Amino acid sequence: MITVVGAGTGAPPDGGALAGAELVVGGRRHLDAVPLPETAERIVLGPLAPALDTIGEYVAKDRPVVVLASGDPGFFGIVRALAERFGAGRLDVRPGVSSVATAFARLGLPWDDAVVVSAHGRDLRTAVNACRAHPKVAVLTGPGAGPAELGAALAPDHGDRVLVVAAALGDPDGERVRRVTPAGAAARDWGPAVSVVLCLDEARVLGAARTVAGPPAAPAGWALAEDAFVHRDSMITKFEVRALALARLGPRLGDLVWDVGAGSGSVAVECARLGAAVVAVERTADGVERIRANAAAHGVGVAVVHGAAPDALSGLGDDPDAVFVGGGGRELPAVVTACARRARRTVVVAMAALDRVPAAREALTAAGFACDGVLLQSSRLAPLPGDVTRLAATNPVFLLWGVRPPARTGSRTDLGTGAGIDIEGVAQ
């Protein structure tokens, strides 16, 4: 068996689990915290692959192994790598208290409704977008993805968030729990002892009691009826068009979506309801107010930029995963080109004018996107006098979408290198 011992937040490892161990693997501070059997080989964790190879040699000979880890090693931790390599049946896991649970406990807050994201050894943008979209997020940090980097990313459009930086949790001498603004976090050097960062929208931090832990469940329905939004003179993306646009955009937790020429913000709000972080760009002042009102009515956060595309897009910091371009006008080809240059995955364009289609398609294909599209024509049931029904046609709309081809890489990620193993599972 491989015994995996989680030290818990600030607690020393369970020394009793070490009895009879012939190989002990862990971070230096955990190995130094307990007396090790004199005959046991000791490995200080650095790169994970060599340690796994050595563990494999001991397992093959049925020699007992103990792995010391931080917190709960089954929570974004080393248990995954061990189970993949040796099988879950070989593991005896003894978890400690995770840093996430401890950080929320320090604030007196429940965390069954929190989104937990690991930025340790991963792209920070997923954590940033989760913080933009949700009111209660815990971010497991790592080198290059700590409070300063998170704060710098959030400060421009979510400066009202509160960041709680928890360092050296459980250490009676060194524990620090600090509340700062994103700008304040960006301006400091936090050092290597940070355990976790909580990102809170304090107006929404105490939600209703939950049945299912984690982020809110996906909405029961989407492509909402037009009367679910405040709009002007029926200037709104119709629900039939919105349904296909959402299918092509694929908004999800961790994504950033732009809604350019947002109008009433119906697409922006629907993407936010599906878990994505959303920026809506709208040139009219009354449109900006409608977007904010619709977002508030549906209980989602949408960052609204008052400006005309394409010029307004240059001020948006992070590249989006997906972009929806609504409306039209002579600037449409330039807008689509600007969006296609920055979109990581897809651009969807809705147009009422036939004359705009070729230029929009050319803008997508010129940017290297695989382009497809459809003309949507629908007729809705409408009542007539005499208790009969007719079909009422809606205006036809062209929907184009461009998909960026996946990047080709020479090799796939090797889980044995330690990618994806972070502070909850590997002692520092």
Kinemage of the C-alpha trace (Angstrom):
@kinemage 1
@onewidth
@group {chain A} dominant
@subgroup {mainchain}
@vectorlist {calphas} color= white
{ca met a 1} P 0.000 0.000 0.000
{ca ile a 2} L 0.909 3.634 -0.471
{ca thr a 3} L -0.170 5.651 2.562
{ca val a 4} L -0.916 9.281 1.664
{ca val a 5} L -1.020 11.563 4.694
{ca gly a 6} L -2.476 15.062 4.500
{ca ala a 7} L -0.948 17.289 7.144
{ca gly a 8} L -3.929 19.592 7.324
{ca thr a 9} L -3.654 23.331 7.635
{ca gly a 10} L -0.821 24.013 10.029
{ca ala a 11} L -0.934 20.538 11.580
{ca pro a 12} L 2.103 18.263 11.584
{ca pro a 13} L 1.813 14.993 9.662
{ca asp a 14} L 0.531 11.955 11.518
{ca gly a 15} L 3.761 10.392 12.724
{ca gly a 16} L 2.058 7.081 13.471
{ca ala a 17} L 1.440 6.508 9.779
{ca leu a 18} L 5.183 6.382 9.219
{ca ala a 19} L 5.780 3.240 11.261
{ca gly a 20} L 7.358 0.611 9.044
{ca ala a 21} L 7.687 2.888 6.019
{ca glu a 22} L 10.658 2.061 3.818
{ca leu a 23} L 10.214 5.073 1.523
{ca val a 24} L 8.925 8.495 2.619
{ca val a 25} L 8.166 11.125 -0.016
{ca gly a 26} L 7.134 14.710 0.707
{ca gly a 27} L 7.978 18.375 0.821
{ca arg a 28} L 10.989 19.390 2.842
{ca arg a 29} L 9.023 21.075 5.632
{ca his a 30} L 6.847 17.994 6.142
{ca leu a 31} L 9.800 15.622 6.121
{ca asp a 32} L 11.491 17.817 8.706
{ca ala a 33} L 8.383 18.009 10.904
{ca val a 34} L 8.244 14.354 11.992
{ca pro a 35} L 10.763 11.694 12.967
{ca leu a 36} L 11.320 9.328 10.073
{ca pro a 37} L 12.260 5.663 10.394
{ca glu a 38} L 16.048 5.498 10.393
{ca thr a 39} L 16.141 2.914 7.621
{ca ala a 40} L 13.648 4.664 5.342
{ca glu a 41} L 14.756 6.276 2.111
{ca arg a 42} L 13.748 9.939 1.954
{ca ile a 43} L 12.772 11.822 -1.219
{ca val a 44} L 12.162 15.583 -1.198
{ca leu a 45} L 9.504 16.358 -3.773
{ca gly a 46} L 10.558 18.431 -6.736
{ca pro a 47} L 9.703 17.139 -10.206
{ca leu a 48} L 7.006 14.547 -9.737
{ca ala a 49} L 8.031 12.033 -12.411
{ca pro a 50} L 11.251 10.798 -10.726
{ca ala a 51} L 9.437 10.423 -7.400
{ca leu a 52} L 6.686 8.355 -9.051
{ca asp a 53} L 9.303 6.139 -10.674
{ca thr a 54} L 10.955 5.472 -7.311
{ca ile a 55} L 7.585 4.794 -5.690
{ca gly a 56} L 6.906 2.329 -8.489
{ca glu a 57} L 10.098 0.429 -7.697
{ca tyr a 58} L 9.058 0.048 -4.056
{ca val a 59} L 5.466 -0.898 -4.933
{ca ala a 60} L 6.703 -3.594 -7.317
{ca lys a 61} L 8.525 -5.203 -4.409
{ca asp a 62} L 5.605 -4.756 -1.958
{ca arg a 63} L 7.680 -2.405 0.171
{ca pro a 64} L 5.609 0.173 2.163
{ca val a 65} L 5.580 3.788 0.994
{ca val a 66} L 4.341 6.938 2.743
{ca val a 67} L 3.658 10.199 0.900
{ca leu a 68} L 3.330 13.372 3.005
{ca ala a 69} L 1.204 16.132 1.501
{ca ser a 70} L -0.418 19.432 2.415
{ca gly a 71} L -4.061 19.754 3.363
{ca asp a 72} L -6.408 17.293 1.706
{ca pro a 73} L -4.313 15.405 -0.884
{ca gly a 74} L -7.463 14.295 -2.697
{ca phe a 75} L -8.474 17.910 -3.368
{ca phe a 76} L -6.508 19.166 -6.406
{ca gly a 77} L -3.661 17.073 -5.047
{ca ile a 78} L -1.261 14.220 -5.463
{ca val a 79} L -3.881 11.486 -4.995
{ca arg a 80} L -4.909 11.905 -8.647
{ca ala a 81} L -1.395 11.278 -9.977
{ca leu a 82} L -0.884 8.336 -7.628
{ca ala a 83} L -4.226 6.748 -8.506
{ca glu a 84} L -3.583 7.138 -12.240
{ca arg a 85} L -0.155 5.543 -11.951
{ca phe a 86} L -0.746 2.806 -9.365
{ca gly a 87} L -4.539 2.415 -9.057
{ca ala a 88} L -6.828 3.746 -6.369
{ca gly a 89} L -6.943 0.363 -4.654
{ca arg a 90} L -3.311 0.698 -3.598
{ca leu a 91} L -3.866 3.996 -1.768
{ca asp a 92} L -4.611 4.526 1.915
{ca val a 93} L -5.485 8.243 2.008
{ca arg a 94} L -5.661 10.087 5.322
{ca pro a 95} L -6.811 13.630 4.549
{ca gly a 96} L -6.218 16.791 6.501
{ca val a 97} L -8.193 20.047 6.431
{ca ser a 98} L -7.807 21.890 3.132
{ca ser a 99} L -6.610 25.473 2.931
{ca val a 100} L -9.880 26.452 1.222
{ca ala a 101} L -11.986 25.195 4.126
{ca thr a 102} L -9.685 26.912 6.616
{ca ala a 103} L -9.711 30.245 4.766
{ca phe a 104} L -13.502 30.390 4.672
{ca ala a 105} L -13.609 29.342 8.328
{ca arg a 106} L -11.395 32.303 9.227
{ca leu a 107} L -14.048 34.577 7.694
{ca gly a 108} L -16.994 32.759 9.229
{ca leu a 109} L -18.434 32.025 5.798
{ca pro a 110} L -19.953 28.841 4.364
{ca trp a 111} L -18.271 27.595 1.219
{ca asp a 112} L -20.600 24.950 -0.164
{ca asp a 113} L -21.565 27.490 -2.834
{ca ala a 114} L -18.013 28.580 -3.661
{ca val a 115} L -16.277 28.005 -6.968
{ca val a 116} L -12.795 26.557 -6.352
{ca val a 117} L -10.176 27.017 -9.069
{ca ser a 118} L -6.556 25.933 -9.125
{ca ala a 119} L -4.097 28.327 -10.752
{ca his a 120} L -1.077 26.331 -9.622
{ca gly a 121} L 0.768 25.244 -12.746
{ca arg a 122} L -2.184 26.330 -14.863
{ca asp a 123} L -3.269 29.314 -16.926
{ca leu a 124} L -4.468 32.067 -14.587
{ca arg a 125} L -7.179 33.222 -17.017
{ca thr a 126} L -9.608 30.468 -15.979
{ca ala a 127} L -9.402 31.623 -12.360
{ca val a 128} L -9.736 35.277 -13.393
{ca asn a 129} L -12.854 34.587 -15.458
{ca ala a 130} L -14.402 32.553 -12.637
{ca cys a 131} L -13.783 35.517 -10.304
{ca arg a 132} L -15.398 37.873 -12.794
{ca ala a 133} L -18.484 35.711 -13.171
{ca his a 134} L -19.153 34.421 -9.648
{ca pro a 135} L -19.539 36.092 -6.248
{ca lys a 136} L -17.527 33.597 -4.178
{ca val a 137} L -14.380 32.037 -5.611
{ca ala a 138} L -11.365 30.379 -3.992
{ca val a 139} L -8.166 30.384 -6.023
{ca leu a 140} L -5.324 27.999 -5.195
{ca thr a 141} L -2.232 29.976 -6.090
{ca gly a 142} L 1.162 29.164 -7.536
{ca pro a 143} L 4.299 30.821 -8.906
{ca gly a 144} L 3.263 33.527 -11.365
{ca ala a 145} L -0.390 33.077 -10.403
{ca gly a 146} L -0.655 34.685 -6.990
{ca pro a 147} L -2.587 37.572 -5.410
{ca ala a 148} L -0.665 40.245 -7.332
{ca glu a 149} L -1.340 38.709 -10.732
{ca leu a 150} L -4.974 37.978 -9.884
{ca gly a 151} L -5.497 41.508 -8.580
{ca ala a 152} L -3.904 43.075 -11.664
{ca ala a 153} L -6.244 41.124 -13.937
{ca leu a 154} L -9.380 42.019 -11.960
{ca ala a 155} L -8.648 45.659 -11.143
{ca pro a 156} L -9.699 47.241 -14.489
{ca asp a 157} L -13.264 45.907 -14.629
{ca his a 158} L -13.936 44.278 -11.243
{ca gly a 159} L -12.180 46.628 -8.860
{ca asp a 160} L -15.078 46.380 -6.413
{ca arg a 161} L -14.260 42.760 -5.584
{ca val a 162} L -12.654 41.998 -2.230
{ca leu a 163} L -9.621 39.723 -2.248
{ca val a 164} L -8.841 37.822 0.937
{ca val a 165} L -5.232 36.674 0.864
{ca ala a 166} L -4.550 33.793 3.259
{ca ala a 167} L -0.908 32.933 3.932
{ca ala a 168} L 0.717 30.327 6.186
{ca leu a 169} L -2.663 29.144 7.436
{ca gly a 170} L -2.433 27.343 10.750
{ca asp a 171} L 1.035 28.655 11.559
{ca pro a 172} L 0.701 30.213 15.042
{ca asp a 173} L 3.499 32.648 14.288
{ca gly a 174} L 3.158 33.352 10.594
{ca glu a 175} L -0.534 33.104 9.656
{ca arg a 176} L -1.851 36.180 7.838
{ca val a 177} L -5.345 36.801 6.480
{ca arg a 178} L -5.576 40.163 4.697
{ca arg a 179} L -8.520 41.845 2.938
{ca val a 180} L -7.494 44.038 0.014
{ca thr a 181} L -8.845 45.487 -3.200
{ca pro a 182} L -7.641 44.006 -6.487
{ca ala a 183} L -5.536 47.129 -7.040
{ca gly a 184} L -4.074 46.784 -3.567
{ca ala a 185} L -3.224 43.139 -4.185
{ca ala a 186} L -1.530 44.010 -7.467
{ca ala a 187} L 0.729 46.566 -5.767
{ca arg a 188} L 2.328 44.175 -3.262
{ca asp a 189} L 4.873 41.386 -3.185
{ca trp a 190} L 3.159 38.618 -1.229
{ca gly a 191} L 6.025 36.151 -1.036
{ca pro a 192} L 5.801 32.359 -1.315
{ca ala a 193} L 3.667 31.556 1.749
{ca val a 194} L 0.226 32.338 0.245
{ca ser a 195} L -2.102 29.352 0.591
{ca val a 196} L -5.263 30.544 -1.116
{ca val a 197} L -6.948 33.730 -2.315
{ca leu a 198} L -10.685 34.255 -1.902
{ca cys a 199} L -12.402 36.613 -4.351
{ca leu a 200} L -15.698 37.924 -2.986
{ca asp a 201} L -18.552 40.094 -4.193
{ca glu a 202} L -19.645 41.065 -0.715
{ca ala a 203} L -23.131 42.111 -1.821
{ca arg a 204} L -23.794 38.516 -2.953
{ca val a 205} L -21.467 36.501 -0.761
{ca leu a 206} L -24.277 34.950 1.311
{ca gly a 207} L -26.557 33.228 -1.146
{ca ala a 208} L -29.513 30.976 -0.520
{ca ala a 209} L -29.039 27.544 1.036
{ca arg a 210} L -27.887 25.025 -1.534
{ca thr a 211} L -28.611 21.374 -2.268
{ca val a 212} L -25.713 20.856 -4.686
{ca ala a 213} L -22.249 22.146 -3.810
{ca gly a 214} L -20.147 24.271 -6.136
{ca pro a 215} L -21.172 26.845 -8.738
{ca pro a 216} L -24.859 27.360 -9.509
{ca ala a 217} L -26.404 24.693 -11.674
{ca ala a 218} L -26.977 25.514 -15.330
{ca pro a 219} L -30.284 27.330 -15.858
{ca ala a 220} L -33.328 25.208 -16.549
{ca gly a 221} L -33.741 26.935 -19.893
{ca trp a 222} L -32.061 29.397 -22.206
{ca ala a 223} L -32.970 31.311 -25.347
{ca leu a 224} L -35.387 33.234 -23.160
{ca ala a 225} L -38.382 35.008 -24.646
{ca glu a 226} L -37.893 38.634 -25.665
{ca asp a 227} L -40.189 39.840 -22.888
{ca ala a 228} L -37.658 38.527 -20.347
{ca phe a 229} L -35.550 41.575 -21.240
{ca val a 230} L -36.016 45.305 -21.346
{ca his a 231} L -35.484 46.387 -24.959
{ca arg a 232} L -36.271 49.232 -27.354
{ca asp a 233} L -38.706 48.851 -30.234
{ca ser a 234} L -38.118 45.091 -30.547
{ca met a 235} L -34.401 45.766 -31.144
{ca ile a 236} L -33.311 42.518 -29.573
{ca thr a 237} L -31.819 39.256 -30.802
{ca lys a 238} L -34.829 36.973 -31.212
{ca phe a 239} L -34.848 33.802 -29.154
{ca glu a 240} L -34.587 31.499 -32.195
{ca val a 241} L -31.408 33.274 -33.274
{ca arg a 242} L -30.125 33.436 -29.723
{ca ala a 243} L -30.553 29.688 -29.300
{ca leu a 244} L -28.253 28.864 -32.217
{ca ala a 245} L -25.832 31.658 -31.307
{ca leu a 246} L -25.460 30.235 -27.782
{ca ala a 247} L -24.888 26.763 -29.195
{ca arg a 248} L -22.053 28.091 -31.365
{ca leu a 249} L -20.560 30.343 -28.655
{ca gly a 250} L -20.504 27.516 -26.091
{ca pro a 251} L -20.253 29.767 -22.997
{ca arg a 252} L -19.120 27.960 -19.844
{ca leu a 253} L -17.454 28.480 -16.492
{ca gly a 254} L -13.945 29.853 -16.982
{ca asp a 255} L -14.701 31.411 -20.389
{ca leu a 256} L -14.674 35.090 -21.304
{ca val a 257} L -17.289 36.168 -23.864
{ca trp a 258} L -17.668 39.525 -25.582
{ca asp a 259} L -21.093 40.737 -26.744
{ca val a 260} L -20.256 43.489 -29.238
{ca gly a 261} L -23.040 45.815 -30.257
{ca ala a 262} L -24.930 44.364 -27.331
{ca gly a 263} L -28.148 46.402 -27.591
{ca ser a 264} L -30.326 45.083 -24.776
{ca gly a 265} L -27.626 42.627 -23.691
{ca ser a 266} L -29.793 39.546 -24.140
{ca val a 267} L -26.894 37.449 -25.464
{ca ala a 268} L -24.565 38.786 -22.764
{ca val a 269} L -27.019 37.925 -20.007
{ca glu a 270} L -27.647 34.431 -21.367
{ca cys a 271} L -23.907 33.721 -21.567
{ca ala a 272} L -23.508 34.904 -17.972
{ca arg a 273} L -26.395 32.675 -16.860
{ca leu a 274} L -24.455 29.740 -18.344
{ca gly a 275} L -21.423 30.565 -16.176
{ca ala a 276} L -19.153 32.639 -18.410
{ca ala a 277} L -17.592 35.994 -17.630
{ca val a 278} L -19.031 38.545 -20.048
{ca val a 279} L -18.115 41.972 -21.380
{ca ala a 280} L -20.872 43.817 -23.268
{ca val a 281} L -19.843 46.643 -25.605
{ca glu a 282} L -22.569 49.143 -26.493
{ca arg a 283} L -22.287 52.565 -28.125
{ca thr a 284} L -25.533 54.172 -26.860
{ca ala a 285} L -25.972 55.448 -23.318
{ca asp a 286} L -29.563 54.193 -23.051
{ca gly a 287} L -28.418 50.781 -24.296
{ca val a 288} L -25.783 50.654 -21.565
{ca glu a 289} L -28.446 51.260 -18.941
{ca arg a 290} L -30.697 48.571 -20.418
{ca ile a 291} L -27.880 46.028 -20.329
{ca arg a 292} L -27.188 46.804 -16.681
{ca ala a 293} L -30.881 46.575 -15.826
{ca asn a 294} L -31.256 43.224 -17.600
{ca ala a 295} L -28.166 41.791 -15.924
{ca ala a 296} L -29.440 42.879 -12.509
{ca ala a 297} L -32.901 41.455 -13.215
{ca his a 298} L -31.390 38.051 -13.987
{ca gly a 299} L -28.927 38.111 -11.098
{ca val a 300} L -25.749 37.936 -13.174
{ca gly a 301} L -22.686 40.108 -13.515
{ca val a 302} L -21.944 41.677 -16.897
{ca ala a 303} L -19.156 44.221 -17.337
{ca val a 304} L -20.476 46.959 -19.629
{ca val a 305} L -18.239 49.118 -21.821
{ca his a 306} L -19.760 52.297 -23.250
{ca gly a 307} L -18.159 52.770 -26.642
{ca ala a 308} L -18.340 52.024 -30.340
{ca ala a 309} L -16.578 49.058 -31.900
{ca pro a 310} L -14.031 48.509 -33.258
{ca asp a 311} L -12.262 51.345 -31.407
{ca ala a 312} L -13.696 50.343 -28.011
{ca leu a 313} L -12.269 46.835 -28.342
{ca ser a 314} L -8.663 48.018 -28.118
{ca gly a 315} L -9.241 48.961 -24.480
{ca leu a 316} L -10.371 45.466 -23.488
{ca gly a 317} L -7.472 43.743 -21.763
{ca asp a 318} L -7.979 39.996 -22.011
{ca asp a 319} L -8.643 38.106 -25.226
{ca pro a 320} L -12.071 36.445 -25.272
{ca asp a 321} L -12.808 32.791 -25.825
{ca ala a 322} L -15.881 33.644 -27.890
{ca val a 323} L -17.412 36.782 -29.393
{ca phe a 324} L -20.952 37.574 -30.474
{ca val a 325} L -21.307 40.473 -32.914
{ca gly a 326} L -24.812 41.862 -33.215
{ca gly a 327} L -26.275 44.650 -35.277
{ca gly a 328} L -24.674 45.738 -38.515
{ca gly a 329} L -23.672 48.970 -40.181
{ca arg a 330} L -20.798 49.929 -42.396
{ca glu a 331} L -18.259 49.215 -39.666
{ca leu a 332} L -19.268 45.546 -39.473
{ca pro a 333} L -16.320 44.114 -41.484
{ca ala a 334} L -13.845 46.095 -39.370
{ca val a 335} L -15.588 44.975 -36.178
{ca val a 336} L -15.559 41.312 -37.217
{ca thr a 337} L -11.895 41.581 -38.212
{ca ala a 338} L -10.964 43.110 -34.838
{ca cys a 339} L -12.888 40.410 -32.970
{ca ala a 340} L -11.422 37.589 -35.065
{ca arg a 341} L -7.891 38.772 -34.348
{ca arg a 342} L -8.422 38.267 -30.638
{ca ala a 343} L -10.990 35.473 -30.251
{ca arg a 344} L -9.439 32.261 -28.983
{ca arg a 345} L -12.195 29.908 -30.112
{ca thr a 346} L -15.111 31.332 -32.091
{ca val a 347} L -16.845 34.424 -33.454
{ca val a 348} L -20.591 34.465 -34.152
{ca val a 349} L -22.111 37.255 -36.264
{ca ala a 350} L -25.824 38.039 -36.610
{ca met a 351} L -26.956 40.191 -39.566
{ca ala a 352} L -30.274 41.245 -41.012
{ca ala a 353} L -28.832 42.717 -44.217
{ca leu a 354} L -27.895 40.359 -47.046
{ca asp a 355} L -25.307 42.847 -48.314
{ca arg a 356} L -23.225 42.479 -45.144
{ca val a 357} L -22.783 38.705 -45.369
{ca pro a 358} L -19.913 38.436 -47.899
{ca ala a 359} L -17.718 40.990 -46.112
{ca ala a 360} L -18.324 39.412 -42.711
{ca arg a 361} L -17.532 35.968 -44.091
{ca glu a 362} L -14.352 37.244 -45.725
{ca ala a 363} L -13.272 38.840 -42.444
{ca leu a 364} L -13.604 35.501 -40.652
{ca thr a 365} L -11.873 33.408 -43.286
{ca ala a 366} L -9.070 35.971 -43.671
{ca ala a 367} L -8.358 35.570 -39.962
{ca gly a 368} L -7.925 31.821 -40.431
{ca phe a 369} L -11.315 30.733 -39.100
{ca ala a 370} L -13.319 27.877 -40.575
{ca cys a 371} L -16.557 29.639 -41.480
{ca asp a 372} L -20.109 28.381 -41.748
{ca gly a 373} L -23.522 29.968 -41.531
{ca val a 374} L -27.252 29.734 -41.983
{ca leu a 375} L -30.243 31.897 -42.820
{ca leu a 376} L -32.760 31.597 -40.009
{ca gln a 377} L -36.430 32.074 -40.901
{ca ser a 378} L -39.085 31.253 -38.361
{ca ser a 379} L -42.823 31.668 -38.015
{ca arg a 380} L -44.460 31.806 -34.621
{ca leu a 381} L -47.958 30.771 -33.684
{ca ala a 382} L -50.201 33.825 -33.390
{ca pro a 383} L -53.897 33.917 -32.416
{ca leu a 384} L -56.636 35.105 -34.763
{ca pro a 385} L -60.220 36.026 -33.949
{ca gly a 386} L -62.507 33.045 -33.875
{ca asp a 387} L -60.201 30.889 -31.764
{ca val a 388} L -57.936 30.049 -34.680
{ca thr a 389} L -54.203 30.387 -35.174
{ca arg a 390} L -51.967 31.708 -37.915
{ca leu a 391} L -48.200 31.696 -38.516
{ca ala a 392} L -46.545 35.079 -38.026
{ca ala a 393} L -43.160 35.317 -39.757
{ca thr a 394} L -40.230 36.959 -38.005
{ca asn a 395} L -37.584 38.822 -39.953
{ca pro a 396} L -34.962 36.510 -41.479
{ca val a 397} L -31.493 36.734 -39.935
{ca phe a 398} L -28.157 35.505 -41.221
{ca leu a 399} L -25.985 33.831 -38.611
{ca leu a 400} L -22.332 33.258 -39.481
{ca trp a 401} L -19.802 31.623 -37.228
{ca gly a 402} L -16.086 31.165 -37.504
{ca val a 403} L -14.173 28.551 -35.523
{ca arg a 404} L -10.438 28.811 -34.971
{ca pro a 405} L -8.700 25.544 -35.916
{ca pro a 406} L -7.067 23.866 -32.918
{ca ala a 407} L -3.359 24.512 -32.551
{ca arg a 408} L -1.178 21.557 -33.418
{ca thr a 409} L 1.388 20.527 -30.873
{ca gly a 410} L 4.223 18.072 -31.138
{ca ser a 411} L 3.419 16.226 -27.928
{ca arg a 412} L 0.676 15.942 -25.378
{ca thr a 413} L 0.946 16.872 -21.726
{ca asp a 414} L 2.550 14.171 -19.606
{ca leu a 415} L 0.752 13.910 -16.288
{ca gly a 416} L 3.870 12.368 -14.835
{ca thr a 417} L 5.771 15.655 -15.043
{ca gly a 418} L 3.803 17.118 -12.174
{ca ala a 419} L 1.455 19.291 -14.209
{ca gly a 420} L -1.760 19.813 -12.300
{ca ile a 421} L -0.361 18.963 -8.870
{ca asp a 422} L -0.591 21.964 -6.590
{ca ile a 423} L -0.284 23.212 -3.049
{ca glu a 424} L -3.203 21.223 -1.727
{ca gly a 425} L -1.550 17.957 -2.610
{ca val a 426} L 2.186 18.531 -2.654
{ca ala a 427} L 4.015 19.860 0.349
{ca gln a 428} L 5.965 23.051 -0.296
